[in-house]
């Protein structure tokens, strides 16, 4: 394992890691790596998407029934891998939410996930990380991780689970360069954006007003951005870029923020003015 990355067990039993370059863990160890992923990112983003695009996401606003997702940044891959596992099963693995069946049926369309990652060292460690059974039992995990470990700067992995096809586009390099390229080809196309970079203190570039202005161009009018950050400065940057920002409270984890162009109608929301 790369000596800049060391594994850490989190409160819910799932494994995360500490990155010495950024002097931070990839998840809140108090919330739990899997819990944080599920309740700050996967559940609210899909609950919103179901409300917009149908209870099986059958009404996505494109002819190919494709869900477009931006995962910033790839890190340990929890957001990307957990999202795919959830869509393939139609439900989340935990019992804490009264109705854990998020979709009426497993997703039958295509998922395209775009994700940058500047720290190439992380890809040399992922195959040693013990991922939650929910992920391991659903995805061809070893094949995916092996592919990205040996991949060049720009790579693509294609897969299929049941009736769901998926494509993961990985960029090993600077996030802003990647997003500027996406802006040319995929402006307004992303239904879900996971804003999950290292903290504003450690990685301020990916939390600035200019950065959120770039995300504004990329997000679909009915799309949603999820983030763990509750920073006042971050929220103000998003608002000043044109977004609506909400304080979000989920079970079993600390609060987070949801960001959108249009008003959100999920439970446990308070709009920040």
C-alpha beads as a LAMMPS data file, in Angstrom:
LAMMPS data file: protein, C-alpha beads

273 atoms
272 bonds

1 atom types
1 bond types

-500.0 500.0 xlo xhi
-500.0 500.0 ylo yhi
-500.0 500.0 zlo zhi

Masses

1 110.0

Atoms # bond

1 1 1 0.000 0.000 0.000
2 1 1 1.197 3.518 -0.780
3 1 1 2.692 5.044 2.371
4 1 1 0.700 8.273 1.944
5 1 1 -2.585 6.393 2.374
6 1 1 -3.510 4.328 5.425
7 1 1 -6.784 2.524 6.046
8 1 1 -9.037 3.515 8.953
9 1 1 -12.108 1.755 10.310
10 1 1 -15.099 4.052 10.730
11 1 1 -17.898 4.033 13.307
12 1 1 -20.330 1.955 11.229
13 1 1 -17.693 -0.747 10.686
14 1 1 -16.918 0.184 7.090
15 1 1 -13.384 1.063 6.054
16 1 1 -12.132 4.472 4.989
17 1 1 -8.602 5.833 4.626
18 1 1 -6.383 8.729 5.651
19 1 1 -4.499 10.653 2.959
20 1 1 -1.258 12.157 4.273
21 1 1 -0.913 14.543 1.315
22 1 1 -4.159 16.284 2.251
23 1 1 -3.914 15.431 5.967
24 1 1 -7.544 14.248 5.967
25 1 1 -9.650 11.124 5.891
26 1 1 -11.849 10.422 2.905
27 1 1 -14.927 10.179 5.153
28 1 1 -16.168 11.247 8.548
29 1 1 -15.038 8.396 10.780
30 1 1 -17.721 9.395 13.309
31 1 1 -20.539 9.116 10.774
32 1 1 -19.112 6.020 9.105
33 1 1 -17.859 5.734 5.532
34 1 1 -20.864 3.810 4.216
35 1 1 -23.425 5.739 6.265
36 1 1 -22.031 9.066 5.098
37 1 1 -22.134 7.909 1.490
38 1 1 -25.680 6.601 1.762
39 1 1 -27.343 9.338 3.786
40 1 1 -25.519 12.445 2.600
41 1 1 -25.243 11.520 -1.068
42 1 1 -27.029 8.442 -2.423
43 1 1 -30.364 8.620 -0.633
44 1 1 -31.132 12.348 -1.055
45 1 1 -29.944 12.449 -4.665
46 1 1 -32.050 9.458 -5.693
47 1 1 -35.062 10.520 -3.631
48 1 1 -35.005 13.839 -5.473
49 1 1 -34.460 12.157 -8.851
50 1 1 -37.393 9.806 -8.302
51 1 1 -39.588 12.813 -7.577
52 1 1 -38.527 14.420 -10.856
53 1 1 -38.140 11.483 -13.210
54 1 1 -40.470 8.723 -12.003
55 1 1 -40.334 6.003 -9.348
56 1 1 -38.098 3.851 -11.546
57 1 1 -36.333 6.823 -13.202
58 1 1 -38.207 5.878 -16.357
59 1 1 -38.811 9.498 -17.377
60 1 1 -35.269 10.818 -17.557
61 1 1 -35.222 13.796 -19.949
62 1 1 -33.275 12.163 -22.761
63 1 1 -34.112 9.584 -25.403
64 1 1 -31.584 7.026 -24.146
65 1 1 -32.915 6.929 -20.535
66 1 1 -29.457 7.826 -19.257
67 1 1 -28.705 9.081 -15.745
68 1 1 -25.689 11.418 -15.843
69 1 1 -23.640 11.739 -12.660
70 1 1 -20.554 13.751 -11.711
71 1 1 -18.558 12.408 -8.753
72 1 1 -16.055 14.937 -7.369
73 1 1 -13.690 13.412 -6.607
74 1 1 -13.305 9.637 -7.108
75 1 1 -11.220 9.062 -3.967
76 1 1 -11.947 5.571 -2.658
77 1 1 -14.854 5.244 -5.075
78 1 1 -17.565 4.936 -2.428
79 1 1 -20.023 7.326 -4.093
80 1 1 -19.699 5.825 -7.556
81 1 1 -19.726 2.201 -6.414
82 1 1 -22.536 2.626 -3.883
83 1 1 -24.689 4.496 -6.389
84 1 1 -24.295 1.723 -8.957
85 1 1 -25.041 -0.949 -6.346
86 1 1 -28.139 0.926 -5.178
87 1 1 -29.470 1.427 -8.700
88 1 1 -28.840 -2.221 -9.559
89 1 1 -30.835 -3.375 -6.527
90 1 1 -33.341 -0.528 -6.351
91 1 1 -32.737 -0.144 -2.616
92 1 1 -30.141 0.781 -0.034
93 1 1 -28.656 -1.854 2.294
94 1 1 -29.579 -0.266 5.620
95 1 1 -32.726 -0.460 7.724
96 1 1 -32.554 2.984 9.352
97 1 1 -34.763 4.584 6.696
98 1 1 -38.387 3.372 7.037
99 1 1 -38.681 2.687 3.296
100 1 1 -35.285 1.652 2.011
101 1 1 -36.770 0.768 -1.391
102 1 1 -35.727 3.879 -3.307
103 1 1 -36.730 2.784 -6.805
104 1 1 -39.876 0.860 -7.688
105 1 1 -37.700 -1.642 -9.562
106 1 1 -33.966 -1.992 -10.213
107 1 1 -32.880 0.641 -12.708
108 1 1 -33.237 -0.471 -16.327
109 1 1 -31.505 2.367 -18.139
110 1 1 -27.915 3.531 -18.526
111 1 1 -25.754 5.320 -15.971
112 1 1 -22.842 7.509 -17.019
113 1 1 -20.546 8.571 -14.188
114 1 1 -17.752 11.090 -14.739
115 1 1 -15.125 11.430 -12.033
116 1 1 -11.771 13.208 -11.661
117 1 1 -9.024 12.234 -9.230
118 1 1 -5.761 14.131 -8.904
119 1 1 -3.984 11.703 -6.541
120 1 1 -2.982 8.737 -8.679
121 1 1 -1.462 6.990 -5.658
122 1 1 -4.921 6.077 -4.403
123 1 1 -5.466 3.650 -7.281
124 1 1 -2.562 1.514 -6.086
125 1 1 -4.340 0.911 -2.775
126 1 1 -8.005 0.356 -3.646
127 1 1 -7.721 -3.375 -4.326
128 1 1 -6.482 -3.815 -0.737
129 1 1 -9.431 -1.945 0.787
130 1 1 -12.214 -4.072 2.309
131 1 1 -15.356 -2.612 0.736
132 1 1 -18.820 -3.210 2.238
133 1 1 -20.548 -6.457 1.158
134 1 1 -23.317 -4.394 -0.475
135 1 1 -20.758 -3.262 -3.052
136 1 1 -18.691 -6.448 -3.327
137 1 1 -21.735 -8.660 -3.854
138 1 1 -23.249 -6.439 -6.536
139 1 1 -20.408 -5.202 -8.743
140 1 1 -17.436 -6.845 -10.494
141 1 1 -15.321 -4.873 -8.047
142 1 1 -11.926 -6.484 -8.613
143 1 1 -12.237 -6.000 -12.358
144 1 1 -13.235 -2.340 -12.011
145 1 1 -10.443 -1.481 -9.573
146 1 1 -7.824 -3.357 -11.570
147 1 1 -8.895 -1.499 -14.694
148 1 1 -8.508 1.922 -13.076
149 1 1 -5.235 1.037 -11.374
150 1 1 -3.573 0.415 -14.738
151 1 1 -5.506 3.048 -16.694
152 1 1 -3.905 6.086 -18.279
153 1 1 -4.971 9.673 -17.644
154 1 1 -8.336 9.276 -19.390
155 1 1 -10.114 5.937 -19.191
156 1 1 -13.536 4.358 -19.432
157 1 1 -15.002 1.222 -17.860
158 1 1 -18.190 -0.267 -19.321
159 1 1 -20.339 -2.770 -17.454
160 1 1 -23.814 -4.249 -17.137
161 1 1 -25.783 -5.563 -14.161
162 1 1 -29.161 -7.032 -14.984
163 1 1 -30.922 -4.512 -17.228
164 1 1 -28.688 -1.629 -16.152
165 1 1 -25.744 -0.574 -18.291
166 1 1 -23.104 1.697 -16.833
167 1 1 -20.067 3.637 -17.950
168 1 1 -17.473 5.138 -15.616
169 1 1 -15.282 7.853 -17.112
170 1 1 -12.206 8.513 -14.981
171 1 1 -9.802 11.415 -15.359
172 1 1 -6.509 11.257 -13.467
173 1 1 -5.600 14.892 -13.155
174 1 1 -6.766 18.388 -12.274
175 1 1 -10.484 18.644 -11.572
176 1 1 -10.874 22.126 -13.062
177 1 1 -9.332 21.037 -16.362
178 1 1 -11.694 18.069 -16.440
179 1 1 -14.763 20.187 -15.690
180 1 1 -13.897 22.775 -18.333
181 1 1 -13.760 19.955 -20.880
182 1 1 -17.124 18.629 -19.688
183 1 1 -18.594 22.125 -19.929
184 1 1 -17.980 22.131 -23.677
185 1 1 -19.740 18.823 -24.310
186 1 1 -22.132 18.214 -21.391
187 1 1 -23.385 21.633 -20.347
188 1 1 -26.587 21.249 -18.309
189 1 1 -26.577 17.453 -18.575
190 1 1 -25.794 16.243 -15.040
191 1 1 -28.746 15.048 -12.982
192 1 1 -26.613 14.350 -9.884
193 1 1 -23.351 15.905 -8.710
194 1 1 -21.580 14.540 -5.630
195 1 1 -19.538 17.466 -4.262
196 1 1 -17.256 15.390 -2.054
197 1 1 -13.779 16.870 -2.383
198 1 1 -11.424 17.235 0.561
199 1 1 -12.475 20.051 2.891
200 1 1 -12.420 23.763 1.980
201 1 1 -9.488 24.217 4.341
202 1 1 -7.422 21.566 2.560
203 1 1 -8.689 22.031 -1.001
204 1 1 -10.163 25.568 -1.288
205 1 1 -10.142 25.675 -5.093
206 1 1 -12.963 23.129 -5.261
207 1 1 -15.256 25.195 -3.026
208 1 1 -14.920 28.716 -4.458
209 1 1 -17.610 30.874 -6.071
210 1 1 -15.900 30.417 -9.435
211 1 1 -15.950 26.661 -8.966
212 1 1 -19.666 26.634 -8.133
213 1 1 -20.310 28.814 -11.183
214 1 1 -18.744 26.039 -13.243
215 1 1 -20.986 23.460 -11.573
216 1 1 -23.972 25.689 -12.346
217 1 1 -23.242 25.315 -16.053
218 1 1 -22.975 21.533 -15.722
219 1 1 -26.056 20.806 -13.594
220 1 1 -29.351 19.899 -15.265
221 1 1 -32.211 22.324 -14.423
222 1 1 -33.826 19.572 -12.301
223 1 1 -30.529 18.256 -10.990
224 1 1 -29.176 18.125 -7.446
225 1 1 -25.776 18.582 -5.804
226 1 1 -25.062 16.793 -2.535
227 1 1 -22.241 17.715 -0.162
228 1 1 -21.160 17.007 3.391
229 1 1 -20.096 20.623 3.913
230 1 1 -22.191 22.951 6.071
231 1 1 -19.669 25.786 5.863
232 1 1 -21.292 29.215 5.727
233 1 1 -18.663 30.425 3.270
234 1 1 -19.233 27.447 0.984
235 1 1 -22.984 27.948 1.057
236 1 1 -22.573 31.644 0.271
237 1 1 -20.321 30.796 -2.666
238 1 1 -22.967 28.442 -4.044
239 1 1 -25.742 31.013 -3.553
240 1 1 -23.655 33.729 -5.213
241 1 1 -23.143 31.393 -8.175
242 1 1 -26.925 31.252 -8.642
243 1 1 -27.863 28.145 -6.672
244 1 1 -30.477 27.513 -4.011
245 1 1 -28.909 25.914 -0.917
246 1 1 -30.586 23.787 1.742
247 1 1 -29.557 22.503 5.145
248 1 1 -30.317 18.769 5.210
249 1 1 -30.745 16.519 8.246
250 1 1 -30.534 12.758 7.797
251 1 1 -30.774 9.916 10.293
252 1 1 -27.593 8.568 11.878
253 1 1 -25.209 11.163 10.402
254 1 1 -24.464 14.815 10.970
255 1 1 -26.110 17.453 8.804
256 1 1 -25.113 18.248 5.243
257 1 1 -26.163 20.494 2.357
258 1 1 -28.215 20.032 -0.795
259 1 1 -27.831 22.442 -3.702
260 1 1 -30.042 22.959 -6.751
261 1 1 -31.220 25.381 -9.420
262 1 1 -34.913 24.839 -8.654
263 1 1 -36.659 24.401 -5.301
264 1 1 -36.309 21.038 -3.545
265 1 1 -39.203 19.232 -1.887
266 1 1 -37.493 16.582 0.233
267 1 1 -38.173 16.184 3.941
268 1 1 -35.876 17.653 6.604
269 1 1 -34.853 20.628 4.473
270 1 1 -34.337 24.239 5.448
271 1 1 -33.431 26.698 2.732
272 1 1 -30.466 28.941 3.472
273 1 1 -30.994 32.569 2.480

Bonds

1 1 1 2
2 1 2 3
3 1 3 4
4 1 4 5
5 1 5 6
6 1 6 7
7 1 7 8
8 1 8 9
9 1 9 10
10 1 10 11
11 1 11 12
12 1 12 13
13 1 13 14
14 1 14 15
15 1 15 16
16 1 16 17
17 1 17 18
18 1 18 19
19 1 19 20
20 1 20 21
21 1 21 22
22 1 22 23
23 1 23 24
24 1 24 25
25 1 25 26
26 1 26 27
27 1 27 28
28 1 28 29
29 1 29 30
30 1 30 31
31 1 31 32
32 1 32 33
33 1 33 34
34 1 34 35
35 1 35 36
36 1 36 37
37 1 37 38
38 1 38 39
39 1 39 40
40 1 40 41
41 1 41 42
42 1 42 43
43 1 43 44
44 1 44 45
45 1 45 46
46 1 46 47
47 1 47 48
48 1 48 49
49 1 49 50
50 1 50 51
51 1 51 52
52 1 52 53
53 1 53 54
54 1 54 55
55 1 55 56
56 1 56 57
57 1 57 58
58 1 58 59
59 1 59 60
60 1 60 61
61 1 61 62
62 1 62 63
63 1 63 64
64 1 64 65
65 1 65 66
66 1 66 67
67 1 67 68
68 1 68 69
69 1 69 70
70 1 70 71
71 1 71 72
72 1 72 73
73 1 73 74
74 1 74 75
75 1 75 76
76 1 76 77
77 1 77 78
78 1 78 79
79 1 79 80
80 1 80 81
81 1 81 82
82 1 82 83
83 1 83 84
84 1 84 85
85 1 85 86
86 1 86 87
87 1 87 88
88 1 88 89
89 1 89 90
90 1 90 91
91 1 91 92
92 1 92 93
93 1 93 94
94 1 94 95
95 1 95 96
96 1 96 97
97 1 97 98
98 1 98 99
99 1 99 100
100 1 100 101
101 1 101 102
102 1 102 103
103 1 103 104
104 1 104 105
105 1 105 106
106 1 106 107
107 1 107 108
108 1 108 109
109 1 109 110
110 1 110 111
111 1 111 112
112 1 112 113
113 1 113 114
114 1 114 115
115 1 115 116
116 1 116 117
117 1 117 118
118 1 118 119
119 1 119 120
120 1 120 121
121 1 121 122
122 1 122 123
123 1 123 124
124 1 124 125
125 1 125 126
126 1 126 127
127 1 127 128
128 1 128 129
129 1 129 130
130 1 130 131
131 1 131 132
132 1 132 133
133 1 133 134
134 1 134 135
135 1 135 136
136 1 136 137
137 1 137 138
138 1 138 139
139 1 139 140
140 1 140 141
141 1 141 142
142 1 142 143
143 1 143 144
144 1 144 145
145 1 145 146
146 1 146 147
147 1 147 148
148 1 148 149
149 1 149 150
150 1 150 151
151 1 151 152
152 1 152 153
153 1 153 154
154 1 154 155
155 1 155 156
156 1 156 157
157 1 157 158
158 1 158 159
159 1 159 160
160 1 160 161
161 1 161 162
162 1 162 163
163 1 163 164
164 1 164 165
165 1 165 166
166 1 166 167
167 1 167 168
168 1 168 169
169 1 169 170
170 1 170 171
171 1 171 172
172 1 172 173
173 1 173 174
174 1 174 175
175 1 175 176
176 1 176 177
177 1 177 178
178 1 178 179
179 1 179 180
180 1 180 181
181 1 181 182
182 1 182 183
183 1 183 184
184 1 184 185
185 1 185 186
186 1 186 187
187 1 187 188
188 1 188 189
189 1 189 190
190 1 190 191
191 1 191 192
192 1 192 193
193 1 193 194
194 1 194 195
195 1 195 196
196 1 196 197
197 1 197 198
198 1 198 199
199 1 199 200
200 1 200 201
201 1 201 202
202 1 202 203
203 1 203 204
204 1 204 205
205 1 205 206
206 1 206 207
207 1 207 208
208 1 208 209
209 1 209 210
210 1 210 211
211 1 211 212
212 1 212 213
213 1 213 214
214 1 214 215
215 1 215 216
216 1 216 217
217 1 217 218
218 1 218 219
219 1 219 220
220 1 220 221
221 1 221 222
222 1 222 223
223 1 223 224
224 1 224 225
225 1 225 226
226 1 226 227
227 1 227 228
228 1 228 229
229 1 229 230
230 1 230 231
231 1 231 232
232 1 232 233
233 1 233 234
234 1 234 235
235 1 235 236
236 1 236 237
237 1 237 238
238 1 238 239
239 1 239 240
240 1 240 241
241 1 241 242
242 1 242 243
243 1 243 244
244 1 244 245
245 1 245 246
246 1 246 247
247 1 247 248
248 1 248 249
249 1 249 250
250 1 250 251
251 1 251 252
252 1 252 253
253 1 253 254
254 1 254 255
255 1 255 256
256 1 256 257
257 1 257 258
258 1 258 259
259 1 259 260
260 1 260 261
261 1 261 262
262 1 262 263
263 1 263 264
264 1 264 265
265 1 265 266
266 1 266 267
267 1 267 268
268 1 268 269
269 1 269 270
270 1 270 271
271 1 271 272
272 1 272 273
